[in-house]
């Protein structure tokens, strides 16, 4: 497994996991239980990791990068 994202919050990691799932990429959040119990610890460390199979890492990173760089939808849309 390869880490493709480090998130400040468990909710952000879950959003990325769902984003990847919408592209047929299974992702795991190995820190989910710990982040839910002691969230301040993860803000100062490496964050909540999102991991995928090694062979899908580059594709997953590209999807995440495109998502993070896309403009937020406006209320007028």
Steps between C-alpha positions, in 0.01 A plus 500: 500500500614851416397817679345740248369766740564628850199680645451723801162349586337160475208657310739627230655152472153344467411751226812401307425132551151555354642706212738217412219245532302698242792431263501128588810526721478331837667705772574430865533735796732313737484777762120521513452362852790690654403826328149466635626449854779758519464745208737772632789251478460471123505874437858516628623174345473361148123532487234243423634283218303389195658198332442307178660204327848584373401455135221762533696764692582732209144492366363567850738792554392654169132471594565658840712778347229582243236504772702727729584738213147527365308817587236470769144506365323832545150546634393615152588165335 
